[in-house]
Amino acid sequence: MALANGLKVIFCCGETLEEREAGKQNEVVKAELEGSVFNLSAEEWKSIILAYEPIWAIGTGKTATSDQAQEMLAYIRSIVAEKYGNEVAEDTSILYGGSCKASNAPELFAKPDIDGGLIGGASLKAADFKGIIDAWKK
């Protein structure tokens, strides 16, 4: 419906703490994508932005390590490539959400597959949000 009305979609995916601890994060995220946005055409896909937002890190203050986030975003990019091809995968914006803040943004944003952040609570305080923006500009 959003695409039919000319809107871009930010599609969030992520696993629970129990799924992560069981080593099932990849299969959970793949199933979320396959059960939803992977039914879109390559043309429709151009209006999709993906966000990896581990459920266990939303508003909890817990954050995936930069290595965990990079690993998952690289995995997501690889399954987008399987579905739509390498060029589409490289052109897809994939964001990290889940307690991204000024203190961890520089390390997260330095990773090659993290195209930006989906910022929640940290956007509510100007000084905190500016720290995230400054981390992105580096």
Secondary structure, DSSP 8 states (H G I E B T S, - for coil): -TGGGT--EEEEE---HHHHHTT-HHHHHHHHHHTTGGGS-HHHHTTEEEEE--GGGTTTS----HHHHHHHHHHHHHHHHHHH-HHHHHHS-EEEESS--TTTHHHHHTSTT---EE--GGGGSHHHHHHHHHHHH-
